[in-house]
Amino acid sequence: MNEALWQEIQPWMLQIRRKIHQHPELGLNTPKTAALVEASLDELGVDHRRIIENGVLAQVGPKEGEALLLRADMDGLPVTEQTRLPFSSCEPNRMHACGHDAHTAMLLGAAYYLSRCESELTHPVTLMFQPGEEGPGGALPMIEAGVLSFPSVSRAVMAHVDSELPWGSIGVFSGPAMASPNDFVIKVFGQGGHAAHPQLSADAIVASSAIIQGCQTLVSREQNPVEPLVITFGTIHGGYRENVIADGVELTGTIRILSPDGMDAILERFVNMVEQIAQSYRTRAEVAISRGYPPLVADAGWTNEVEALLRRELGSQAVLRLPAPSMGAEDFAYIAQRVPATNLHVGVVGPDFVRGIHSSQFNLDERALMTGAKAYAAVALYL
């Protein structure tokens, strides 16, 4: 690859990442970020269009043939930044705490390189700049709007920062690689009364504590121990004061399922167990489950091709085969359901690293931008 060109691209990418970082937007509502992406593509002379309100599709290379799709997400998180960086978020309770600003800059960096080497491309390359990955999900609306169709996409790659890997490295994993997140709300209904006379009441707090403990046996005693499953209770609200037995409690949480098989059975069993435990404590439970993105399954053959290429282009020491999947979630999974796809874990840990992704103190090493951009460009040019 042309290192002189990459040295030209690096400060341009850095500037874009910092602009996006200062003005994070949430969910599908990313008009300023989408406009910055479009202005950057205009600067490069790269064709682009909006296919959903804030979702941008760009294309480089030939107009005919089966396309490769490269994807970046653009939205931030409702987190108050505490990094004290000179380019910290200017928006209250908004932060790019998951690295989507870096993902967007990496893909624009790749677009810069590919626009200069367009004659070397042997197939169309679709660049997908997506809002809403952190929720409610922007991949599916962009698929429905035709991101995989014009031209027809036959393979796809995404990159995501990894706060467990050092900068300069890329991790890959094939098979079920990221989990399906299924959020739940449980309402426990009891009968309140005086704390001194528990026999006259049905304590919703005691029942709720039994539900929290009991549901963990779904992981430890009913799930195959070599198939990951996570059940996390995130909030519990109930009660009035210290001498009143609570008549109602609300619990919320998430169930992370890695395997696409057996999802219905796991969720059905969870509901049944909650209802049965509540009944055994003379209370009643109502369970509502909001199904999230499907598990992200990385195609084994395509992942192997990408891994071999990156070892050649970036150096064998820079590319790692990860030992385990992630129980995080990604709506890129919808793309992976339709075409062979894989996820690149771009290491971002450097000397100023403090906390991992989704933390108010998350601070990635910006040298990782070059690693991600080079990986995107290499896959586009050589596969």
VOPAGU-2260 file (C-alpha; in pm, 1 decimal, decimal comma):
REM VOPAGU-2260
SITE   aa  ch    i         X         Y         Z
SITE  MET   A    0       0,0       0,0       0,0
SITE  ASN   A    1     105,3     359,0     -61,1
SITE  GLU   A    2     243,8     477,0     275,3
SITE  ALA   A    3     297,1     832,8     153,7
SITE  LEU   A    4     -73,2     855,7      73,7
SITE  TRP   A    5    -162,8     716,2     415,2
SITE  GLN   A    6      49,7     984,5     580,9
SITE  GLU   A    7    -157,5    1240,5     391,6
SITE  ILE   A    8    -481,2    1075,8     503,2
SITE  GLN   A    9    -393,6    1035,5     871,7
SITE  PRO   A   10    -432,7    1401,0     986,5
SITE  TRP   A   11    -747,6    1438,1     773,2
SITE  MET   A   12    -903,1    1135,8     945,9
SITE  LEU   A   13    -796,9    1262,2    1286,6
SITE  GLN   A   14    -961,7    1598,8    1231,1
SITE  ILE   A   15   -1287,7    1433,9    1124,0
SITE  ARG   A   16   -1291,0    1199,1    1422,7
SITE  ARG   A   17   -1244,9    1488,7    1665,5
SITE  LYS   A   18   -1520,8    1695,1    1502,9
SITE  ILE   A   19   -1761,7    1404,6    1533,3
SITE  HIS   A   20   -1647,5    1337,0    1889,6
SITE  GLN   A   21   -1727,4    1693,3    1996,3
SITE  HIS   A   22   -2084,8    1674,3    1866,4
SITE  PRO   A   23   -2227,8    1327,3    1933,0
SITE  GLU   A   24   -2581,0    1250,3    1820,9
SITE  LEU   A   25   -2807,8     971,3    1940,7
SITE  GLY   A   26   -3004,1     693,2    1777,0
SITE  LEU   A   27   -3138,1     753,8    1428,3
SITE  ASN   A   28   -3119,4    1130,8    1479,2
SITE  THR   A   29   -2770,9    1198,2    1339,1
SITE  PRO   A   30   -2821,8    1481,5    1084,9
SITE  LYS   A   31   -2502,7    1674,8    1165,4
SITE  THR   A   32   -2284,8    1364,8    1152,3
SITE  ALA   A   33   -2443,7    1251,4     825,7
SITE  ALA   A   34   -2389,2    1599,8     679,5
SITE  LEU   A   35   -2021,6    1589,6     782,7
SITE  VAL   A   36   -1985,4    1249,5     616,4
SITE  GLU   A   37   -2143,0    1386,4     298,2
SITE  ALA   A   38   -1919,1    1694,1     297,9
SITE  SER   A   39   -1614,3    1471,7     339,6
SITE  LEU   A   40   -1725,2    1247,4      52,5
SITE  ASP   A   41   -1787,1    1555,9    -163,9
SITE  GLU   A   42   -1432,3    1667,8     -88,4
SITE  LEU   A   43   -1309,6    1331,1    -216,0
SITE  GLY   A   44   -1536,3    1328,4    -520,7
SITE  VAL   A   45   -1708,2    1010,7    -404,1
SITE  ASP   A   46   -2068,8     951,0    -515,5
SITE  HIS   A   47   -2318,5     923,9    -231,1
SITE  ARG   A   48   -2686,3     950,1    -144,3
SITE  ARG   A   49   -2918,8     930,2     154,6
SITE  ILE   A   50   -3121,1     610,8     153,3
SITE  ILE   A   51   -3286,3     671,0     491,8
SITE  GLU   A   52   -3322,1    1004,4     667,8
SITE  ASN   A   53   -2971,9    1002,3     820,0
SITE  GLY   A   54   -2818,8     696,4     656,0
SITE  VAL   A   55   -2559,5     757,4     384,0
SITE  LEU   A   56   -2463,5     513,9     107,3
SITE  ALA   A   57   -2150,3     589,5     -96,9
SITE  GLN   A   58   -1991,2     396,9    -383,0
SITE  VAL   A   59   -1644,5     369,8    -534,2
SITE  GLY   A   60   -1507,2     147,5    -807,3
SITE  PRO   A   61   -1683,5      -9,5   -1106,5
SITE  LYS   A   62   -2058,2      27,8   -1143,8
SITE  GLU   A   63   -2115,2    -332,8   -1243,2
SITE  GLY   A   64   -2048,6    -659,7   -1062,9
SITE  GLU   A   65   -2100,2    -794,9    -713,2
SITE  ALA   A   66   -2019,1    -538,5    -448,0
SITE  LEU   A   67   -1828,0    -550,0    -122,7
SITE  LEU   A   68   -1993,5    -356,7     159,3
SITE  LEU   A   69   -1790,9    -172,8     425,3
SITE  ARG   A   70   -1992,3     -40,7     718,3
SITE  ALA   A   71   -1944,3     224,3     988,4
SITE  ASP   A   72   -2192,7     341,3    1252,0
SITE  MET   A   73   -2229,3     706,8    1352,4
SITE  ASP   A   74   -2432,5     739,6    1674,0
SITE  GLY   A   75   -2316,4     803,7    2029,4
SITE  LEU   A   76   -2444,0     720,4    2377,0
SITE  PRO   A   77   -2634,2     912,7    2649,9
SITE  VAL   A   78   -2321,1     938,6    2867,8
SITE  THR   A   79   -2164,3    1249,0    3024,5
SITE  GLU   A   80   -1801,5    1257,5    2912,4
SITE  GLN   A   81   -1532,8    1275,3    3182,1
SITE  THR   A   82   -1214,2    1243,3    2976,5
SITE  ARG   A   83   -1111,8    1613,2    2990,1
SITE  LEU   A   84    -980,0    1582,7    2636,8
SITE  PRO   A   85    -941,0    1913,2    2448,8
SITE  PHE   A   86   -1200,4    1786,0    2200,5
SITE  SER   A   87   -1444,5    1645,4    2459,4
SITE  SER   A   88   -1814,2    1634,9    2385,1
SITE  CYS   A   89   -1983,5    1975,0    2377,2
SITE  GLU   A   90   -2327,4    1814,0    2408,3
SITE  PRO   A   91   -2478,0    1753,9    2754,9
SITE  ASN   A   92   -2520,4    1385,5    2842,6
SITE  ARG   A   93   -2389,2    1273,0    2504,4
SITE  MET   A   94   -2060,6    1102,7    2428,6
SITE  HIS   A   95   -1896,1     884,2    2169,5
SITE  ALA   A   96   -1820,8     626,3    2437,5
SITE  CYS   A   97   -1830,3     329,6    2199,4
SITE  GLY   A   98   -1595,3     454,0    1929,8
SITE  HIS   A   99   -1845,9     514,1    1652,0
SITE  ASP   A  100   -1674,0     845,1    1579,2
SITE  ALA   A  101   -1358,9     643,7    1509,4
SITE  HIS   A  102   -1549,3     392,8    1294,0
SITE  THR   A  103   -1682,6     673,6    1075,6
SITE  ALA   A  104   -1339,4     836,0    1045,0
SITE  MET   A  105   -1179,6     500,5     956,3
SITE  LEU   A  106   -1427,6     437,6     675,6
SITE  LEU   A  107   -1383,0     790,5     543,2
SITE  GLY   A  108   -1006,5     735,3     555,2
SITE  ALA   A  109   -1054,0     420,2     348,7
SITE  ALA   A  110   -1276,2     616,2     108,5
SITE  TYR   A  111    -996,2     872,3      68,4
SITE  TYR   A  112    -745,5     598,9     -18,8
SITE  LEU   A  113    -982,0     411,1    -249,5
SITE  SER   A  114   -1081,8     729,3    -433,0
SITE  ARG   A  115    -713,3     778,4    -520,9
SITE  CYS   A  116    -672,8     412,5    -625,5
SITE  GLU   A  117   -1013,8     364,4    -783,8
SITE  SER   A  118    -871,5     227,2   -1108,7
SITE  GLU   A  119    -729,7     -67,8    -912,3
SITE  LEU   A  120   -1070,5    -179,3    -784,5
SITE  THR   A  121   -1207,4    -484,0    -966,4
SITE  HIS   A  122   -1557,8    -467,9    -818,1
SITE  PRO   A  123   -1797,8    -209,1    -674,5
SITE  VAL   A  124   -1746,5    -104,2    -312,0
SITE  THR   A  125   -2044,2      16,2    -108,5
SITE  LEU   A  126   -1969,2     237,9     189,9
SITE  MET   A  127   -2247,9     228,3     449,4
SITE  PHE   A  128   -2263,9     507,5     709,9
SITE  GLN   A  129   -2535,2     401,7     950,3
SITE  PRO   A  130   -2718,3     576,0    1236,3
SITE  GLY   A  131   -2887,7     409,2    1529,8
SITE  GLU   A  132   -2662,9     110,6    1603,4
SITE  GLU   A  133   -2695,8     170,9    1978,5
SITE  GLY   A  134   -3071,4     163,5    1926,4
SITE  PRO   A  135   -3327,0     146,8    1782,9
SITE  GLY   A  136   -3121,6       3,3    1495,4
SITE  GLY   A  137   -3029,2     158,5    1163,3
SITE  ALA   A  138   -2902,9    -144,7     971,2
SITE  LEU   A  139   -3242,7    -299,3     904,3
SITE  PRO   A  140   -3399,4      24,4     769,6
SITE  MET   A  141   -3098,6      70,1     540,6
SITE  ILE   A  142   -3131,1    -289,2     418,9
SITE  GLU   A  143   -3500,4    -232,6     351,0
SITE  ALA   A  144   -3406,3      85,6     161,2
SITE  GLY   A  145   -3172,8    -110,9     -66,8
SITE  VAL   A  146   -2820,3     -80,3      74,8
SITE  LEU   A  147   -2751,2    -440,7     -29,6
SITE  SER   A  148   -2919,8    -415,3    -368,5
SITE  PHE   A  149   -2780,4    -136,7    -589,1
SITE  PRO   A  150   -2537,2    -286,8    -682,1
SITE  SER   A  151   -2591,0    -630,7    -533,9
SITE  VAL   A  152   -2371,1    -689,0    -227,6
SITE  SER   A  153   -2213,9   -1033,6    -194,2
SITE  ARG   A  154   -1978,7    -980,1     104,1
SITE  ALA   A  155   -1955,9    -738,8     395,6
SITE  VAL   A  156   -1709,5    -618,7     660,1
SITE  MET   A  157   -1749,4    -396,6     963,6
SITE  ALA   A  158   -1492,9    -270,5    1213,0
SITE  HIS   A  159   -1544,6    -203,5    1582,0
SITE  VAL   A  160   -1299,6     -68,0    1833,9
SITE  ASP   A  161   -1189,1    -320,9    2095,8
SITE  SER   A  162   -1081,8    -188,3    2434,2
SITE  GLU   A  163    -915,4    -516,7    2525,0
SITE  LEU   A  164    -664,5    -513,3    2236,6
SITE  PRO   A  165    -359,0    -287,3    2190,8
SITE  TRP   A  166    -361,0     -24,0    1918,8
SITE  GLY   A  167    -213,3    -150,2    1593,5
SITE  SER   A  168    -381,7    -490,2    1625,7
SITE  ILE   A  169    -693,5    -641,6    1472,3
SITE  GLY   A  170    -884,1    -939,1    1612,0
SITE  VAL   A  171   -1106,7   -1172,6    1412,2
SITE  PHE   A  172   -1350,8   -1445,1    1513,2
SITE  SER   A  173   -1569,1   -1673,8    1303,5
SITE  GLY   A  174   -1900,6   -1837,7    1380,1
SITE  PRO   A  175   -2142,0   -1689,3    1636,9
SITE  ALA   A  176   -1933,9   -1383,0    1724,4
SITE  MET   A  177   -2170,7   -1144,6    1905,2
SITE  ALA   A  178   -2485,3   -1204,5    2107,0
SITE  SER   A  179   -2851,2   -1124,9    2067,7
SITE  PRO   A  180   -2967,5    -875,5    2335,8
SITE  ASN   A  181   -3318,5    -938,6    2467,1
SITE  ASP   A  182   -3434,6    -684,6    2724,1
SITE  PHE   A  183   -3702,5    -760,7    2978,7
SITE  VAL   A  184   -3932,7    -590,0    3226,1
SITE  ILE   A  185   -4075,6    -794,6    3514,7
SITE  LYS   A  186   -4355,5    -661,2    3733,0
SITE  VAL   A  187   -4410,3    -849,4    4057,7
SITE  PHE   A  188   -4745,9    -798,5    4231,1
SITE  GLY   A  189   -4782,4    -886,3    4598,3
SITE  GLN   A  190   -4992,0    -777,2    4893,2
SITE  GLY   A  191   -4859,6    -501,1    5112,8
SITE  GLY   A  192   -4884,2    -468,3    5486,3
SITE  HIS   A  193   -4705,2    -385,1    5810,2
SITE  ALA   A  194   -4346,3    -505,6    5839,1
SITE  ALA   A  195   -4427,9    -646,8    6185,4
SITE  HIS   A  196   -4690,6    -885,0    6043,2
SITE  PRO   A  197   -4538,9   -1050,0    5733,4
SITE  GLN   A  198   -4773,0   -1350,9    5757,9
SITE  LEU   A  199   -5060,2   -1124,8    5652,8
SITE  SER   A  200   -4883,4   -1005,1    5335,3
SITE  ALA   A  201   -4721,7   -1133,3    5017,6
SITE  ASP   A  202   -4383,6    -963,1    4999,4
SITE  ALA   A  203   -4299,0    -853,7    4644,2
SITE  ILE   A  204   -3938,6    -771,1    4741,0
SITE  VAL   A  205   -3870,0   -1118,6    4878,4
SITE  ALA   A  206   -4027,1   -1273,3    4569,8
SITE  SER   A  207   -3817,0   -1048,5    4347,1
SITE  SER   A  208   -3494,8   -1145,9    4523,0
SITE  ALA   A  209   -3583,4   -1511,7    4467,9
SITE  ILE   A  210   -3648,2   -1441,2    4100,4
SITE  ILE   A  211   -3308,5   -1273,8    4061,5
SITE  GLN   A  212   -3128,9   -1565,2    4224,6
SITE  GLY   A  213   -3337,5   -1838,6    4066,9
SITE  CYS   A  214   -3299,3   -1720,7    3710,2
SITE  GLN   A  215   -2922,5   -1760,9    3730,5
SITE  THR   A  216   -2976,2   -2137,1    3740,5
SITE  LEU   A  217   -3086,6   -2109,4    3377,5
SITE  VAL   A  218   -2721,3   -2030,4    3307,2
SITE  SER   A  219   -2555,0   -2259,0    3560,2
SITE  ARG   A  220   -2784,9   -2562,8    3545,8
SITE  GLU   A  221   -2994,9   -2559,6    3228,6
SITE  GLN   A  222   -2766,0   -2411,8    2961,0
SITE  ASN   A  223   -2492,9   -2617,4    2795,7
SITE  PRO   A  224   -2180,4   -2480,5    2970,6
SITE  VAL   A  225   -1993,2   -2447,0    2641,0
SITE  GLU   A  226   -2267,4   -2223,5    2494,1
SITE  PRO   A  227   -2253,4   -1873,8    2648,0
SITE  LEU   A  228   -2565,2   -1723,5    2804,2
SITE  VAL   A  229   -2585,0   -1411,3    3020,7
SITE  ILE   A  230   -2881,5   -1299,8    3233,2
SITE  THR   A  231   -2829,5    -959,6    3394,6
SITE  PHE   A  232   -3074,3    -772,7    3615,9
SITE  GLY   A  233   -2997,0    -404,5    3573,0
SITE  THR   A  234   -3257,8    -227,3    3789,4
SITE  ILE   A  235   -3494,2    -303,9    4074,7
SITE  HIS   A  236   -3752,8     -56,9    4202,9
SITE  GLY   A  237   -4013,5    -112,9    4471,5
SITE  GLY   A  238   -4129,7     -42,8    4823,0
SITE  TYR   A  239   -4229,7     260,9    5024,5
SITE  ARG   A  240   -4035,8     275,4    5352,3
SITE  GLU   A  241   -3856,8      57,3    5605,2
SITE  ASN   A  242   -4164,8     -68,6    5791,0
SITE  VAL   A  243   -4396,6    -133,3    5496,6
SITE  ILE   A  244   -4402,0    -462,7    5306,9
SITE  ALA   A  245   -4391,6    -383,1    4937,2
SITE  ASP   A  246   -4688,1    -476,6    4722,6
SITE  GLY   A  247   -4507,9    -423,1    4391,8
SITE  VAL   A  248   -4160,1    -435,4    4237,8
SITE  GLU   A  249   -4035,3    -369,9    3885,9
SITE  LEU   A  250   -3720,4    -538,2    3758,2
SITE  THR   A  251   -3542,1    -476,7    3428,8
SITE  GLY   A  252   -3251,0    -648,8    3263,3
SITE  THR   A  253   -3114,7    -821,8    2957,5
SITE  ILE   A  254   -3068,4   -1177,5    2832,9
SITE  ARG   A  255   -2768,9   -1221,1    2601,6
SITE  ILE   A  256   -2790,5   -1529,0    2377,3
SITE  LEU   A  257   -2503,2   -1621,7    2146,5
SITE  SER   A  258   -2640,8   -1914,7    1949,8
SITE  PRO   A  259   -2916,4   -1851,5    1693,3
SITE  ASP   A  260   -3055,1   -2197,1    1777,9
SITE  GLY   A  261   -3269,9   -2238,1    2085,4
SITE  MET   A  262   -3342,8   -1867,2    2140,1
SITE  ASP   A  263   -3718,8   -1924,0    2161,6
SITE  ALA   A  264   -3675,0   -2204,4    2413,8
SITE  ILE   A  265   -3446,3   -1996,7    2638,1
SITE  LEU   A  266   -3680,6   -1698,7    2644,6
SITE  GLU   A  267   -3988,2   -1916,1    2702,0
SITE  ARG   A  268   -3817,7   -2095,8    2989,0
SITE  PHE   A  269   -3715,9   -1761,3    3143,7
SITE  VAL   A  270   -4076,6   -1639,4    3143,8
SITE  ASN   A  271   -4203,6   -1967,1    3289,9
SITE  MET   A  272   -3943,2   -1968,2    3566,1
SITE  VAL   A  273   -4018,3   -1608,9    3667,1
SITE  GLU   A  274   -4391,1   -1676,4    3683,7
SITE  GLN   A  275   -4344,5   -1999,1    3880,0
SITE  ILE   A  276   -4106,6   -1847,1    4134,6
SITE  ALA   A  277   -4341,4   -1554,7    4189,6
SITE  GLN   A  278   -4633,0   -1792,4    4243,3
SITE  SER   A  279   -4436,1   -1993,7    4499,0
SITE  TYR   A  280   -4405,8   -1674,6    4708,3
SITE  ARG   A  281   -4780,4   -1606,0    4682,3
SITE  THR   A  282   -4720,5   -1321,1    4435,9
SITE  ARG   A  283   -4781,4   -1278,6    4064,8
SITE  ALA   A  284   -4538,0   -1177,5    3790,1
SITE  GLU   A  285   -4588,3   -1025,3    3447,4
SITE  VAL   A  286   -4295,5   -1052,4    3204,6
SITE  ALA   A  287   -4245,1    -846,3    2888,7
SITE  ILE   A  288   -3949,1    -926,3    2663,2
SITE  SER   A  289   -3826,7    -694,6    2390,7
SITE  ARG   A  290   -3630,4    -895,9    2138,6
SITE  GLY   A  291   -3315,9    -727,9    2013,8
SITE  TYR   A  292   -3079,5    -780,1    1724,0
SITE  PRO   A  293   -3008,9   -1140,5    1622,2
SITE  PRO   A  294   -2670,8   -1294,9    1704,1
SITE  LEU   A  295   -2394,1   -1181,9    1470,9
SITE  VAL   A  296   -2261,1   -1490,1    1292,5
SITE  ALA   A  297   -1933,2   -1429,3    1110,2
SITE  ASP   A  298   -1899,9   -1645,3     800,2
SITE  ALA   A  299   -1608,1   -1885,4     853,7
SITE  GLY   A  300   -1481,2   -1896,9     496,1
SITE  TRP   A  301   -1500,8   -1520,3     443,7
SITE  THR   A  302   -1340,1   -1453,1     782,5
SITE  ASN   A  303   -1050,9   -1683,2     690,3
SITE  GLU   A  304    -998,9   -1493,0     362,8
SITE  VAL   A  305   -1002,1   -1157,0     538,2
SITE  GLU   A  306    -766,8   -1278,4     810,7
SITE  ALA   A  307    -513,9   -1413,7     558,0
SITE  LEU   A  308    -520,2   -1088,0     362,1
SITE  LEU   A  309    -473,8    -869,1     670,0
SITE  ARG   A  310    -183,2   -1081,1     789,5
SITE  ARG   A  311     -20,0   -1017,6     453,3
SITE  GLU   A  312     -94,6    -645,3     437,8
SITE  LEU   A  313     -62,9    -542,5     803,2
SITE  GLY   A  314     182,9    -805,4     926,5
SITE  SER   A  315     115,6   -1140,1    1089,8
SITE  GLN   A  316     182,3   -1000,9    1437,7
SITE  ALA   A  317     -91,6    -741,4    1397,7
SITE  VAL   A  318    -374,8    -988,5    1334,9
SITE  LEU   A  319    -511,6   -1207,4    1613,0
SITE  ARG   A  320    -759,3   -1493,7    1608,0
SITE  LEU   A  321    -970,9   -1414,6    1913,9
SITE  PRO   A  322   -1016,2   -1697,5    2164,6
SITE  ALA   A  323   -1381,7   -1628,2    2244,2
SITE  PRO   A  324   -1686,6   -1443,9    2110,7
SITE  SER   A  325   -1829,8   -1125,3    2259,1
SITE  MET   A  326   -2158,8   -1107,3    2445,5
SITE  GLY   A  327   -2201,2    -754,0    2316,1
SITE  ALA   A  328   -2453,5    -694,6    2038,4
SITE  GLU   A  329   -2443,6    -550,1    1686,8
SITE  ASP   A  330   -2719,3    -480,2    1436,9
SITE  PHE   A  331   -2466,5    -558,3    1162,1
SITE  ALA   A  332   -2605,5    -904,3    1239,9
SITE  TYR   A  333   -2893,5    -829,4    1000,4
SITE  ILE   A  334   -2643,1    -789,7     717,1
SITE  ALA   A  335   -2462,4   -1108,7     822,7
SITE  GLN   A  336   -2794,7   -1293,6     794,1
SITE  ARG   A  337   -2809,4   -1202,0     425,1
SITE  VAL   A  338   -2450,4   -1214,5     294,1
SITE  PRO   A  339   -2117,9   -1359,3     416,2
SITE  ALA   A  340   -1988,5   -1103,3     665,6
SITE  THR   A  341   -1725,8   -1057,7     933,2
SITE  ASN   A  342   -1636,7    -815,0    1211,8
SITE  LEU   A  343   -1289,2    -667,2    1263,3
SITE  HIS   A  344   -1197,9    -588,9    1625,3
SITE  VAL   A  345    -963,9    -288,5    1604,5
SITE  GLY   A  346    -742,4    -255,0    1911,6
SITE  VAL   A  347    -741,7      92,0    2070,7
SITE  VAL   A  348    -555,1      49,8    2399,6
SITE  GLY   A  349    -261,8     290,0    2434,9
SITE  PRO   A  350     -67,7     468,7    2708,7
SITE  ASP   A  351    -355,3     705,9    2792,2
SITE  PHE   A  352    -618,0     431,2    2814,6
SITE  VAL   A  353    -836,7     456,1    3126,4
SITE  ARG   A  354   -1162,9     264,2    3081,5
SITE  GLY   A  355   -1328,4      44,3    2821,9
SITE  ILE   A  356   -1613,9     115,5    2584,7
SITE  HIS   A  357   -1940,4     261,2    2720,3
SITE  SER   A  358   -1745,8     431,0    2999,3
SITE  SER   A  359   -1751,5     807,9    3054,7
SITE  GLN   A  360   -1370,0     790,8    3065,3
SITE  PHE   A  361   -1319,4     590,7    2746,9
SITE  ASN   A  362   -1024,4     732,0    2553,5
SITE  LEU   A  363    -902,3     539,4    2251,6
SITE  ASP   A  364    -553,7     565,2    2104,3
SITE  GLU   A  365    -608,1     758,4    1782,1
SITE  ARG   A  366    -328,6     571,7    1605,4
SITE  ALA   A  367    -588,5     295,4    1572,1
SITE  LEU   A  368    -766,9     502,9    1307,0
SITE  MET   A  369    -492,5     416,8    1060,0
SITE  THR   A  370    -516,3      45,6    1141,1
SITE  GLY   A  371    -890,7      33,8    1077,7
SITE  ALA   A  372    -875,6     244,6     762,1
SITE  LYS   A  373    -593,9      34,6     614,9
SITE  ALA   A  374    -787,8    -284,5     689,6
SITE  TYR   A  375   -1100,0    -152,8     516,4
SITE  ALA   A  376    -900,0     -39,5     211,8
SITE  ALA   A  377    -700,8    -364,0     187,3
SITE  VAL   A  378   -1015,2    -577,0     185,2
SITE  ALA   A  379   -1170,0    -355,5     -82,7
SITE  LEU   A  380    -861,7    -363,7    -304,7
SITE  TYR   A  381    -743,7    -720,8    -271,5
SITE  LEU   A  382   -1048,6    -941,0    -202,6
